[in-house]
Amino acid sequence: MSEKDNDFLKAEYNRRQTLKGIAAGATTVIAASLMNSAMAGTSKQTSDSLEKTPNDNTYDTIIIGGGMAGATAARELGTRGKRCLVLEARNRTGGRTFTTEVFGERADVGGQWIHWIQPHVWAEMQRYGLELLETPGANPTAYGVVVNGKLEPFDPAKAFELLNSGMQVFSKEVIDLFPRPYDPYFSDAFLKTDNLSIAERLKQIKVSDETRAILESYFTTAVNGPIEQAGYLDQIHWYARAGNDMDRLLRACTQYKIKTGTSSLIDLLLRDSRAEVKLNTPVQRVEQSSRGVKVTAEDGASYFAKACIVALPMNCWNDIEWLPALAPGKIAASKERHVGSGFELKVKVKGNKGSYQGMAPSGYPINLVYTDYISDHHTKFVGMGYSVPGFDVNDDDNVREAFTRLLPGAEIMESFAYDWNSDPYSKGTWCDYKPGMWSKYGLDMRKDEGRLVFAGSDVANGWRGFIDGAIETGLRASRVVLKQLG
């Protein structure tokens, strides 16, 4: 990396960075949906420009999106001798995983937690010899949760007991809906509960106020948004992926991360891919015909390939012009967007606060704080929350007020926030479906369209919303493309 690049990254990683910084030099992607045009793969709606002889910008595969799914697909294709081009809208790779400088040290502020029960990411950890780093707050020695508007202290073991028993009541009638969690459409019986939200389900069950508060706080953090908009079915799928074991699920979500940061895995995948990577290159239009795919960037440059892997968040599909148009379910899902709509907060607090975890239910700007690092002089915390009206995660006073609700008396030394909901190339955090999305859009969202193959954690069958889900879809997309390329 050049000295100029280093200077640029240091400026970008300032704790008060805005999304304009992330997308420097790039204008908003043009959005156009052609709902009344033919489905992808038909011959009626082709581009004349595709019938011309392509220029030197010709590849076996173009991959739109340089996140974990796109990098995995590039590695798989590149190691099999295919020439790949990765087009990334941001000035960095990684997508919704992001390793940057926080409080003078490298830290992850996007997707980061992994576990050995997640098979695809664990295989990559073994392949590259990467080490784990444990998050202290996953095993708290002190715990607090907001119950009826007041922070109440709990013994951590008691709090888990309430959460575990509450989850059993929450999922009682539907515990067997996903007998094969990595093959969710094995049976369509699960669709009978698809229109129910988490909030509606919580109203149906009888539990104590303390259990309800813990459940609501957990679910609000899990979906990273309002539980009134979050599908009940998605959380049942989460539970099934962990073998209907709450302890295992919590550990998979919060305990371990890659010691050298998620960027180290991205770098290794792209290194082995030998792909050409173009940063600051938002895509404006994708056209396909019987000859191949033409991808036009926002700067006007065009690239040609025999196949194309679309590894973008579902919230961003509708920001690109597709010729022919995408399946109606994809367009509708992208317009509706998933639930995840929050931020990740890093807070450095004076003194040794030990291993602590505090939670608050829906409606609070910060729903979870827990210890990330402990020293004799200070403690670093991770915070999670979503876009609540009137709260600015980059305002020191707002952060101090919200954070001390969950850790009273804390003296904040520094804070850093990344608002994923305002990032134009993600428009949200991890994916959690809204009520009805499985039924209305699920199959369309996972459908390949002619020479377009879709990847990304949002369409994973297994750990959707996780790094493992992104890798799962990158592997699948590469297999499909290899068959297309013959």
N, C-alpha and C positions, 0 to 999 in steps of 0.2 A: 504494500500500500504506500502511495506517495505521501510526502510531507503535506502537500496540499489537501489530500484526502483526509489525513489525520486531523488537520486543523478544522476541516469542514465537519467531521464527525464530532469533535469536541464541542463545537458550537451547537450542533444539533442536539447533543445529549444534555444540554443545560436543563436543570430540573424544571424550568419554566418554559420548556419548549412548547410550541403550539403545533397543531397539525399542518399549518402552513409550512413550517420548517421541514416536516417529514416529507411533504410533497413539493419541496422547493423546485421551481422551474417547470412544474407540471400544472396545467390547468385542469379544471373539472372534466372528467370523462363525459363525453356526449352520451346521453341516455336516449334510446329509441327502442320501442317494442313493436314488432309488426305482427300483432295478434291475428290478423286476418289473412296472413300469407300461408303458403304451404308448409308442411312439416319438414324438418331437416331430413335430408336423404332423398327428397323427391327431385325430379329433373325439371320441373316447371319453372322454378325460380332460381336461375343460375346467373352468375355475373359474367358479362362479356370479357371483363378484364382477366378472368381466370383462364380464358381460352387462348390468351396470348402467351408467348414463350416467356417464362419467368426469368428474372435477372439473376445475378450471382447470389442474391439473398434466398437461396433455395436450400431446404433442409429435409431430412427424413421426417422430423417431428418438431412442431412448435409447441412449447409449453407456456401457457399464460398463467403466470403466478409463480413466484420463487419462494413459496413457503415450504413446509415439511412435505406436503403431498407432491408438489411440483419437483422438489429436489430429489425425492425418492424415485419418482418416475424417470427423471433425467439420469440418475445413476443406473437404474435397471436397463435403460435403453442404450446409454453410452457404453456400458461394459459389454454390450452385445454388438458394438460396432456401428451404432446408429448415430447420425449427426443430428444433434439437438440444439435448438435455440430456446433459451428461457427469457421471457419478457416480463420484467418486474416493474410495476408502476412506482414503487418507492425508490429511495436512494440507498436501499439496503435489501438484503434477502432475509427470509425468515417468516414473512407474513405475520400471523398473529402470535408467533413466538418472537421475542425481542430481548436480546442481551445488550445492555448499555451500561453507562457509568452512573452509579448512584452513590452519593456520599463518598466519592473518591475511589470506589471499587466497582468491579464488574458485577452486574446483577441482572436477573431476568425480571421483566415487567410484563410479560405476556404469558402464554401457556408455558408451563414448566414442570409440573408434577407428573411423575411417572411411577410405575410399579411393575414388578415381575409377573403379576397376573395379567398384564397387558402384553400379549405375545409379540406383536410386531416391533414395538419400540424396544422391548427387552432383547429381541434378537439383534437389533442394531447396536445396543449397548455392548453385547458380547462380541459382535463382529469387530467393533472398533476399540474395544478395551476401555470404554469410558467408565468412570467411577461415579458412585452415588454421593450425594450430600444430603444429610438429614435435617429437616426443619424441626427445631425444638418444640414449637408450639403445637405440633401434632400429638405430643404427649404432655399435655399441660399439667402443672402441679397446682394451678389455681384457675378457676373458671367463673365467668359471670355471664348472665343472660338477662335481657330486659323482659320483665314480666309485668304486665299491666302498667307499662310506662315507667317502671322503676328497675334499676339494675340490681339483681339479686345474686349473691355469691352462692356457688354450689361446689360441693366436692366433685372433682372431675369424674370419678367413678359413678357417682349418683347421677350426674348429668347424662353420662353415656347410657346408663340403665334406662333413664326416662326416654331418651332418643330411640334406643333400640326397641323398647316395648311399644313406643308410639308408632314406629315404622311398621311393626308387625300388625298393629291395628289398621294403620293406613292402607296396607297392601293385602289385607286378609283375604278378600274375596277374589283377588286377581293374581295371587302369588305364582300361579303356574301359566300365566299368559305367554311367557317367552321360554318354552322348554329348550330352545336352541337360541341363545341370545345373539350369536353371530349370524344367525339366519332368521331375522325377525319375521319374515313373511312365510316361514315354514307353515304356520297356521294363521288364518285371518281372524281367529277368535278374539285377538287383542283389540280389534277395531271397535268392538262394542262399547269400550270405555273411552274412545278417542275424543269425544266432545266434552269431556269433563275436565275442569281446571283443578289445579292443586287447591285453590281457595275453596272451591265448591266441595271437594272431597273432605277437606278439614272441617267443614260445617256438618258433614254427615256423621263424623265419628265422635264418640264420647271419651274424652281424656281429661286429665286435670289441667288447670290453668298453666302450671309449670311445664307439663309435657307439651301442651299446645304451643307455648312460647318457644320452646326449644325446637320443636318440629318446624314451626313457621320460620324461625331464624335460619335453620339449616336449609330449608327449601329455597328461601329467598337468596341465600348465598349460592346454592347449587345452580339455580337458573340465572343468577345475576340480573334479576329484573323483578317486576311485580308478579306475585304468585297468582293474581287474578287473571293474568294473561298467559300463564304457563300451563302446559298440558300435564295432567295427572299421569297419562300413559308414559311419558318420557321418563319420569322418575321411577316408575315400575321397571322400565328397561334398564336404567342405571343399576337398580337393586339386583336385577337378574344377572347382569354382567359380572357382579361380584359374588355370585352364587347365593343371593339373598342373605348375605352376611354383612351387617352394618359396620362392624369393625373393619372388615376387609375393604369395604367401599371407602370408608373415611381415609384409610391408609393409602389407597390408590389415588385419592384426590388431593391429599395434603402433606404427605410425609417425606417423599423422596424426590430429588431433582438431580439433574446432571451437574456434577461438580464444576465442570468448566463452562457451564452455561449451554443453553439450547443452540446458540450460534455455533458451537463447536461441532455439533452433529450436522447441522446444515452445511457447514464448510466442508466436512468430510464427504458428505453425499455429493456435493457439487464438484469437489476435487476429483472424485472417482468417475463422475459423469463425463468429464472432458467437454461439457457443454459450453457453448457460447452464452454468456449472460449479459443482457442489456438492462441496466438500471434506469430509473427515471423515464420509463417507457410505458405509459398507460396505453391500453388498446382501445381504439375507437370503433373498429368494424371488423367482423369476421365473416368471410364469404367462402362457401364451399361449392364445388361442382364435381363432376365425374373425374376431373383431372387432379383435384387436390384442394388445398385450403389456402386462401390468401388472407393474411392478417395485416391490417393497416393500423399503425400507431397514431397517436394524437398529433405527433410532429409531422405526419404525412408519409413517413417511410413505410414501405410495404415489404412483407416477407412471405415466402411461399413454402409449403410443405405438403407431403403426402397425407399427413395426419396431424391432428391438433388435440392436445390435452388441455382442458379448461380446469385449472386448479385454483379457482377463485372462491371466496366466501359467497354463499347463496345470496346474501344481501346486495351483492355487486353485479350479479348476472345481468340485471336490467339496465346497467350503465353502458352496455355495449350494443351496437347495432348488429343484428344477426341476419344473414341472408343465406338460406331461408330462415324464417323465424324459428325460435325454439319452441318446444312443446309448451302448450298453454299452462300446464302445471308448474313448469319452471318459472315462467314469467310471473304468474300469480304469486307464487311463493316468494320470489324476490321482491315483489312490490309489498307484500304483507310483512316480510322480514321475521326473523326468529326473535325469541324473547331476550337473549343476552344483550344487554345494553349498558354496560357499566365501565368501571375503571379499576386500575390497580394502584394502590397507594402504598408508598414506603414512608415510614415514620421512624426517625431516630430520637429516642427519649433518653434523658439524662438518668444515669444510675442503672444498677442491675435490677431489673424487674422480674427476673426469672422466667420460667416457661409459663406463659399466660395465654388464655384464650377467652375472648369476649364476643358475644353475639347479640344482635338486635333483629327484630322481625321486619316485615315489609313496611315501607313508609319511612324508615330511618335511612339517612344518607349513607351511613357506613353500617354494613350488616355483619362484618366479621373483622376482628383484629386478632392476630396471634404472633407469637414470638418467632422471629426469623434468625436472630443472632444475639448472643449474650456475651458481654464483657463486664469487667469490674466498673467501668466508667459509663457505659451506655448500653442500651438495648435497642435493637432494630426490630420493627414490627412490619408485617404485611397487613394491608387493609383491603377489603373488597366492598364495593357498593355499586349502586346504579344511579341513573339520572333522576334525582328527585328535584322538583321545582324549587328554586330559591337557593340551591346548594351549588357552590363552585368549588370543585376539588383543587383548583389552583389558587384559591384564596386562603391565606394563612389563618385568618380568624375563623372562617367556616370549618377548616380542617381541625383546628384546635377545639372548637366547640363540639363537633361531632365525635372526635376521637376520645375526648375526656369523658363523654357519656359512657363509654365502654371501659375506660381505664382512668377513673377519677384521680385527679392530682398529678397526672403525668406532665412533666415539663418537656415540651417538644423543642428539640435542638434544630432539626431540619425536617423537611418533608419533600417528597417527590411524587408526582402523579402522572399517569398516562391515561388519557381519556380515550378508550377504544371506540366509544360510541360516536365520537367526533372525527375519527380517522376516516377519510373518504374512501380508503381502500380496504376497509373491513366493516365499517358502519355497525360495529357491535363487537362483543366478545365471543365467547364460545357459543355453540349452537344448542339451543333447547327449543323444541317445537311448541308452537301454540296449539290449543285445542283444535282438533279437526285436521291438522296438517298431515298426519300419517295417512288419513283416508283420502283427502283431497289431492295431495301433491306427492305423496311418498314415492310411488312408482315412477311418475314422470321425472321427479328430481334425480333419480338414479339411472335414468334411461340414456344410453348413448344415442347420438343423433348423426347418422351418416359417418363422416370422418371425424366428428367431434366426440371425444371421450371425456366424461366428467369425473373429476377427482376433488378431493378436499374433505376435511373432517366433517363438514355439514352433511355429506351424503354417505358417511360410513355406516355399515351395518352393525359393527361392533361398538367400540368406544367412541361414538360420535361426540364431538366437542372436545376430544382429547388428542394429544400428539399421536397416540396409537391409532386412532381412527384415520388421521391424515395419512400415516404411513400405509395403513391397510388399503386405502383407495389409490395411493400412488403405485403400489404393487399391482393392483388389479388393472389400473389404466395402462400400465406398461405391457401387461400380458395381452390386452385387447389390441393395442397398437402393433405389437410384434406380429400378431395374426394378420392384421390389416396390411402390414408391410410385406408379409409373405416370407 
